[in-house]
Amino acid sequence: MPAARATGLTRFQSLAGRSGVVPGRAGEATGSGSFGLRSGTGSRRSVGSDGHLRVMMRGHMADETCMSEQSRRTVMAAQPQVPGAWTFFRQWLRNPRAMAALSPSGRQLTRAMIAQLPADARRVVELGAGTGVFTRALLAHGIRARDLLVVELNEELHGLLQAQFPDARVVHGNACDLVAIAARAGFENADAAISGLGFLAMPREVQKGILSAVFSVLGPGRPLIQFTYGPFGPIPRDLLDELGLSVRRGGIAPLNLPPAFVFVYTRD
C-alpha cells in the first residue's frame, strides 16, 4: 500500500475506532439500506481495506420510514473536502444506525435514472434527494429550478440542499405527506417523480401510502422512477396489483457501488 494511502487509512481507522467501528475485511459487511433503524440484536460496523465504512444491521426495524436511501449512505472519511460527503459522514457518526453503509449514487446510475424521464417532462418531484446528486442532474437535463419540487426528511441534508439549490422548491418533509406538500407548493400534475427512497425496508402500509400519494400528484400515465440494489423491483406484486400500477425495468448501473437497478412505475 502506498505510504500516503496507508496514512489516510490509519487516520480513518483511528477516527472510526473512536466511533465504535472495528477494522474488518473489505466487503465483510453490506449496507442494509436502512433509514432510522433500531437494532434488535445490535449492529456490526467495519472499515474495509479500501477505506470504506461498512455497516451490517441485524434484526432491525424501521422508525423513519420515509427517509431516502441516499440520505443513509456512508462516505469515505478520506473525502472530507467534498461538502456533501462530509455531511453524510457526520450524520453517520451521530447516528450510525440511521445511516447504513452504501456509497453515494454514481454517474452511471444518475444517467440511468435521468434517461427514464419523459421527453416532454417539465415539472418533476424528487423524493429523498440526499446531497443532490439527482437534483444537479435534473437541472443539467433542462428542468428549471422553479419546476423542481425536492423533498428531504433529514434536517441537515435539507439545509445542504437549500443552500445548493436556492431557486428550487426544497421542502423539509416526509414523503408520506407528499399530497399536502405538493398542494402547498402548487405542484399538482407533475410530469415525473424520481425517488431514492428505501422501499425495501418499509412496511407494506407505508409503501402503499407513499405510492398512493405519488400517483395522486403525478399526471395521468406519468412515471415514478425508482432505483434499488437488487435485480427485482422493491414493490411487491400484490401491492402493484392493488394500486393498479405497472412496472418495467428501466436500466442497470453495474459500475455503481453497489450495482443498482432502475425501475419505472406507471398507472394507466
C-alpha positions as CSV (number, residue, x, y, z in Angstrom):
1,M,0.0,0.0,0.0
2,P,1.4,3.5,-0.9
3,A,2.5,5.5,2.1
4,A,0.0,8.3,1.5
5,R,-2.9,5.9,1.3
6,A,-1.7,4.0,4.3
7,T,-1.5,7.2,6.4
8,G,-5.0,8.2,5.3
9,L,-6.4,4.8,6.2
10,T,-4.7,4.8,9.5
11,R,-6.3,8.2,10.4
12,F,-9.6,6.9,9.1
13,Q,-9.4,3.8,11.3
14,S,-8.4,5.9,14.3
15,L,-11.5,8.1,13.8
16,A,-13.7,5.1,13.2
17,G,-12.4,3.4,16.3
18,R,-13.5,6.3,18.4
19,S,-17.0,5.9,16.9
20,G,-17.2,2.2,17.7
21,V,-16.1,0.9,14.3
22,V,-13.9,-2.1,14.2
23,P,-11.4,-2.8,11.4
24,G,-12.5,-5.5,9.0
25,R,-12.0,-7.0,5.6
26,A,-13.3,-5.3,2.5
27,G,-16.8,-6.5,1.7
28,E,-17.2,-8.1,5.1
29,A,-20.5,-6.3,5.7
30,T,-23.2,-4.9,3.5
31,G,-25.4,-1.9,3.9
32,S,-29.0,-2.6,4.9
33,G,-30.5,0.3,3.1
34,S,-31.9,1.3,6.4
35,F,-33.4,4.5,7.5
36,G,-33.9,5.5,11.1
37,L,-33.3,1.9,12.4
38,R,-33.4,0.4,15.8
39,S,-31.3,-2.7,16.0
40,G,-32.9,-5.7,17.8
41,T,-29.7,-7.6,18.0
42,G,-27.1,-4.9,17.5
43,S,-25.1,-3.8,14.5
44,R,-21.7,-4.6,13.2
45,R,-19.5,-1.9,11.6
46,S,-16.2,-2.3,9.9
47,V,-13.6,-0.4,7.9
48,G,-12.5,-2.3,4.8
49,S,-9.0,-2.3,3.5
50,D,-10.2,0.1,0.8
51,G,-11.1,2.6,3.5
52,H,-14.9,2.4,3.1
53,L,-17.1,2.3,6.1
54,R,-19.5,-0.6,6.1
55,V,-22.4,-1.4,8.4
56,M,-24.4,-4.7,8.8
57,M,-27.7,-4.4,10.7
58,R,-29.3,-7.4,12.1
59,G,-32.8,-7.8,13.5
60,H,-33.7,-4.2,12.6
61,M,-37.0,-2.4,12.4
62,A,-37.8,0.9,10.7
63,D,-38.5,4.2,12.5
64,E,-38.1,7.0,9.9
65,T,-39.9,5.0,7.1
66,C,-39.7,7.7,4.5
67,M,-36.0,8.8,4.7
68,S,-34.2,8.5,1.5
69,E,-31.8,5.7,0.6
70,Q,-29.3,8.3,-0.5
71,S,-29.6,10.0,2.9
72,R,-28.5,6.9,4.6
73,R,-25.3,6.3,2.7
74,T,-21.9,6.5,4.4
75,V,-19.0,8.1,2.5
76,M,-15.2,7.8,2.8
77,A,-13.7,9.9,5.5
78,A,-10.8,10.4,3.1
79,Q,-13.0,12.8,1.2
80,P,-13.9,15.5,3.7
81,Q,-13.2,18.2,1.2
82,V,-16.5,17.3,-0.6
83,P,-19.2,19.2,1.5
84,G,-21.9,16.6,0.8
85,A,-19.7,13.7,1.5
86,W,-18.6,15.2,4.8
87,T,-22.2,15.9,5.7
88,F,-23.0,12.2,5.1
89,F,-20.1,11.1,7.3
90,R,-21.1,13.5,10.1
91,Q,-24.6,12.1,10.0
92,W,-23.2,8.6,10.3
93,L,-21.0,9.5,13.3
94,R,-24.1,11.0,15.0
95,N,-26.4,8.0,14.3
96,P,-24.7,5.1,12.6
97,R,-27.9,3.0,12.8
98,A,-29.7,5.6,10.7
99,M,-27.0,5.8,8.0
100,A,-26.5,2.3,6.8
101,A,-23.3,2.0,4.7
102,L,-23.6,2.4,1.0
103,S,-21.8,4.7,-1.4
104,P,-23.4,7.8,-2.9
105,S,-25.1,7.3,-6.3
106,G,-22.6,7.2,-9.1
107,R,-22.7,8.8,-12.6
108,Q,-23.8,5.7,-14.3
109,L,-26.9,5.3,-12.0
110,T,-27.6,9.0,-12.3
111,R,-27.6,8.7,-16.1
112,A,-29.8,5.7,-16.0
113,M,-32.4,7.5,-13.8
114,I,-32.4,10.7,-15.9
115,A,-32.8,8.6,-19.1
116,Q,-36.2,7.4,-18.0
117,L,-37.7,10.9,-17.8
118,P,-40.5,11.5,-20.4
119,A,-39.2,13.6,-23.3
120,D,-41.7,16.3,-22.5
121,A,-41.1,16.3,-18.8
122,R,-41.1,19.9,-17.3
123,R,-42.2,19.6,-13.7
124,V,-40.5,16.9,-11.6
125,V,-40.8,15.8,-8.0
126,E,-37.7,14.3,-6.3
127,L,-38.1,12.3,-3.1
128,G,-35.2,11.6,-0.8
129,A,-32.7,13.9,-2.5
130,G,-29.8,13.4,-0.1
131,T,-26.9,15.7,-1.1
132,G,-28.5,16.5,-4.5
133,V,-26.8,14.1,-6.9
134,F,-30.0,13.6,-8.9
135,T,-31.1,17.2,-8.3
136,R,-28.0,18.5,-10.2
137,A,-28.6,16.1,-13.0
138,L,-32.2,17.2,-13.4
139,L,-31.1,20.8,-13.6
140,A,-28.4,19.9,-16.1
141,H,-31.0,18.0,-18.1
142,G,-33.0,21.2,-18.5
143,I,-35.6,21.0,-15.7
144,R,-35.9,24.6,-14.4
145,A,-35.3,25.0,-10.7
146,R,-38.7,26.6,-10.1
147,D,-40.3,23.4,-11.7
148,L,-38.5,21.1,-9.3
149,L,-40.1,20.0,-6.0
150,V,-37.4,18.4,-3.8
151,V,-38.5,16.6,-0.6
152,E,-35.9,15.5,2.0
153,L,-36.6,14.3,5.6
154,N,-33.1,14.6,7.1
155,E,-32.9,18.1,8.5
156,E,-29.2,18.7,7.9
157,L,-29.3,17.3,4.4
158,H,-32.3,19.5,3.7
159,G,-30.3,22.6,4.8
160,L,-27.5,21.5,2.4
161,L,-29.9,21.1,-0.5
162,Q,-31.4,24.6,0.2
163,A,-28.0,26.1,0.1
164,Q,-27.1,24.4,-3.1
165,F,-30.4,24.9,-4.9
166,P,-31.9,28.2,-3.6
167,D,-34.2,28.6,-6.6
168,A,-35.7,25.1,-6.4
169,R,-38.6,24.3,-4.1
170,V,-36.7,22.3,-1.4
171,V,-39.0,21.1,1.3
172,H,-38.1,19.5,4.7
173,G,-40.8,16.9,4.9
174,N,-41.9,13.3,4.8
175,A,-42.7,11.6,1.5
176,C,-45.8,10.2,3.2
177,D,-47.1,13.8,3.3
178,L,-46.5,14.4,-0.4
179,V,-50.0,15.3,-1.3
180,A,-50.2,18.1,1.3
181,I,-46.6,19.3,0.4
182,A,-47.4,19.4,-3.3
183,A,-50.7,21.3,-2.6
184,R,-48.9,23.9,-0.6
185,A,-46.3,24.3,-3.4
186,G,-49.0,24.3,-6.2
187,F,-47.3,21.3,-7.7
188,E,-50.2,19.0,-8.8
189,N,-50.0,17.1,-12.1
190,A,-46.2,16.6,-12.1
191,D,-44.6,15.1,-15.2
192,A,-42.4,12.6,-13.3
193,A,-41.2,11.6,-9.9
194,I,-37.6,10.5,-9.1
195,S,-37.1,8.6,-5.9
196,G,-34.2,7.5,-3.8
197,L,-36.5,6.1,-1.0
198,G,-35.7,2.8,0.6
199,F,-38.9,1.0,-0.2
200,L,-37.4,-2.5,0.5
201,A,-37.1,-1.7,4.2
202,M,-40.6,-0.1,4.6
203,P,-43.7,-1.8,6.0
204,R,-46.2,-2.6,3.3
205,E,-48.7,0.0,4.5
206,V,-46.0,2.7,4.4
207,Q,-45.1,1.7,0.8
208,K,-48.8,1.9,-0.1
209,G,-49.2,5.3,1.5
210,I,-46.3,6.8,-0.4
211,L,-47.2,5.2,-3.7
212,S,-50.8,6.5,-3.4
213,A,-49.5,10.0,-2.6
214,V,-47.0,9.9,-5.5
215,F,-49.6,8.9,-8.1
216,S,-52.1,11.4,-6.7
217,V,-49.5,14.1,-7.5
218,L,-48.4,12.8,-10.9
219,G,-50.4,13.4,-14.1
220,P,-52.1,10.5,-15.9
221,G,-49.7,8.0,-17.2
222,R,-46.7,9.8,-15.7
223,P,-43.8,7.7,-14.2
224,L,-42.3,7.1,-10.8
225,I,-38.6,6.4,-11.4
226,Q,-37.0,4.4,-8.6
227,F,-33.7,2.6,-8.1
228,T,-32.9,-0.3,-5.9
229,Y,-29.8,-2.5,-5.2
230,G,-31.3,-5.8,-6.3
231,P,-32.5,-7.2,-9.7
232,F,-36.1,-7.2,-8.6
233,G,-38.3,-4.2,-8.1
234,P,-38.8,-3.1,-4.5
235,I,-42.6,-3.0,-4.6
236,P,-44.3,-6.4,-4.1
237,R,-46.5,-7.6,-7.0
238,D,-49.7,-7.8,-4.9
239,L,-49.4,-4.2,-3.9
240,L,-48.8,-3.1,-7.5
241,D,-52.0,-5.0,-8.5
242,E,-53.9,-3.4,-5.6
243,L,-52.9,0.1,-6.7
244,G,-53.3,-0.6,-10.4
245,L,-49.6,0.0,-11.2
246,S,-47.4,-1.5,-13.9
247,V,-43.6,-1.8,-13.7
248,R,-40.8,-2.2,-16.1
249,R,-37.0,-2.4,-15.7
250,G,-35.6,0.9,-17.0
251,G,-31.9,0.2,-16.8
252,I,-29.0,-1.1,-14.8
253,A,-25.9,0.5,-13.4
254,P,-23.4,-2.3,-12.9
255,L,-20.5,0.1,-12.1
256,N,-22.4,1.7,-9.3
257,L,-21.3,0.7,-5.8
258,P,-23.2,-1.5,-5.1
259,P,-24.7,-2.2,-8.6
260,A,-28.1,-0.7,-8.9
261,F,-31.3,-1.3,-11.0
262,V,-33.8,1.2,-12.2
263,F,-37.5,0.5,-12.3
264,V,-40.3,2.6,-13.8
265,Y,-43.8,2.5,-12.3
266,T,-46.9,3.9,-14.1
267,R,-50.6,3.9,-13.6
268,D,-52.7,3.9,-16.8
